[in-house]
Amino acid sequence: MSIADTMGKDRRRLILEHLAAAEGYGLGLGVLVSLVGQARHGAWRDVVEGDVTILAQHNLVATEDLPSALGPQRWVTLTGLGLDVARGRAHPAVADKLPSY
C-alpha cells in the first residue's frame, strides 16, 4: 500500500470520528476540512471532498447540498454503518481505529 493510500484511509477514519462526535452526526464540508487539517493532515478542500465521496459510495455517509447565501454548501451525515466503522468496525476504505492504551 502506498503512502497516499495510507493517508487517505486515515483521513477517512478522522472524518468518520468527527462526524460520530458531532451533534446529530452531521457537519458541513468546510468544518470537516478544518478539523482534518488540525489533526495531522494538511488537506485541501478537494481532497476531503474526494474522501467524502468515497465514504458515500461505501454508504458510510450521506451528503446533501444545502442552499446558502454563498451558494450550495455540502452537509455530510454519518450513516448507521459509518457509525459502526467510526467505533472500530473494520472496513477496507478506512484505516483501523487506533487502540486506546
URLINPE-V814698 format. One record per residue. N is the residue number from 1. RES is the residue in three letters. SS is DSSP state (alpha for helix, beta for strand, coil for the rest). OMEGA is omega in whole degrees, -180 to 180 (none if undefined). NEAR is the number of other ideal C-beta (glycine too) atoms within 8 Angstrom. Layout:
<<N | RES | SS | OMEGA | NEAR> <N | RES | SS | OMEGA | NEAR>>
//
This chain:
<<1 | MET | coil | -179 | 3> <2 | SER | coil | 178 | 5> <3 | ILE | alpha | 179 | 5> <4 | ALA | alpha | 177 | 6> <5 | ASP | alpha | 180 | 8> <6 | THR | alpha | -180 | 10> <7 | MET | alpha | 179 | 9> <8 | GLY | alpha | 179 | 10> <9 | LYS | alpha | 179 | 11> <10 | ASP | alpha | 176 | 10> <11 | ARG | alpha | -179 | 14> <12 | ARG | alpha | 175 | 15> <13 | ARG | alpha | 179 | 13> <14 | LEU | alpha | 179 | 12> <15 | ILE | alpha | -180 | 16> <16 | LEU | alpha | -180 | 17> <17 | GLU | alpha | 178 | 9> <18 | HIS | alpha | 177 | 12> <19 | LEU | alpha | 179 | 17> <20 | ALA | alpha | -179 | 12> <21 | ALA | alpha | -176 | 5> <22 | ALA | coil | 175 | 10> <23 | GLU | alpha | -179 | 3> <24 | GLY | alpha | 179 | 5> <25 | TYR | alpha | -180 | 9> <26 | GLY | beta | 177 | 9> <27 | LEU | beta | 173 | 11> <28 | GLY | beta | -179 | 9> <29 | LEU | alpha | 180 | 14> <30 | GLY | alpha | 178 | 8> <31 | VAL | alpha | 178 | 8> <32 | LEU | alpha | 178 | 15> <33 | VAL | alpha | 179 | 12> <34 | SER | alpha | -179 | 8> <35 | LEU | alpha | 178 | 11> <36 | VAL | alpha | 178 | 14> <37 | GLY | alpha | 180 | 9> <38 | GLN | alpha | -174 | 5> <39 | ALA | coil | 173 | 7> <40 | ARG | coil | -174 | 2> <41 | HIS | coil | 172 | 10> <42 | GLY | coil | -173 | 3> <43 | ALA | coil | 175 | 10> <44 | TRP | coil | -178 | 6> <45 | ARG | alpha | -178 | 8> <46 | ASP | alpha | 178 | 6> <47 | VAL | alpha | 179 | 9> <48 | VAL | alpha | 178 | 15> <49 | GLU | alpha | 175 | 10> <50 | GLY | alpha | 177 | 8> <51 | ASP | alpha | 178 | 13> <52 | VAL | alpha | 177 | 15> <53 | THR | alpha | 177 | 8> <54 | ILE | alpha | 179 | 11> <55 | LEU | alpha | 179 | 15> <56 | ALA | alpha | 178 | 11> <57 | GLN | alpha | 179 | 6> <58 | HIS | coil | 179 | 9> <59 | ASN | coil | 177 | 7> <60 | LEU | coil | 175 | 15> <61 | VAL | beta | 171 | 14> <62 | ALA | beta | 180 | 7> <63 | THR | beta | 179 | 10> <64 | GLU | beta | 175 | 7> <65 | ASP | beta | -179 | 8> <66 | LEU | beta | 179 | 8> <67 | PRO | coil | 174 | 5> <68 | SER | coil | 180 | 7> <69 | ALA | coil | -179 | 2> <70 | LEU | coil | -174 | 4> <71 | GLY | coil | -177 | 4> <72 | PRO | coil | 178 | 7> <73 | GLN | beta | -178 | 12> <74 | ARG | beta | 176 | 12> <75 | TRP | beta | -177 | 12> <76 | VAL | beta | -179 | 15> <77 | THR | beta | 179 | 12> <78 | LEU | beta | 174 | 14> <79 | THR | coil | 177 | 10> <80 | GLY | alpha | 178 | 5> <81 | LEU | alpha | 178 | 10> <82 | GLY | alpha | 178 | 15> <83 | LEU | alpha | 177 | 12> <84 | ASP | alpha | -180 | 8> <85 | VAL | alpha | 178 | 13> <86 | ALA | alpha | -179 | 13> <87 | ARG | coil | 174 | 8> <88 | GLY | coil | 178 | 7> <89 | ARG | coil | -178 | 7> <90 | ALA | coil | 176 | 6> <91 | HIS | beta | -175 | 8> <92 | PRO | coil | -179 | 4> <93 | ALA | coil | -173 | 9> <94 | VAL | beta | 177 | 12> <95 | ALA | coil | 176 | 8> <96 | ASP | coil | 177 | 7> <97 | LYS | coil | 179 | 8> <98 | LEU | coil | 179 | 4> <99 | PRO | coil | 175 | 4> <100 | SER | coil | -180 | 3> <101 | TYR | coil | none | 2>>
//
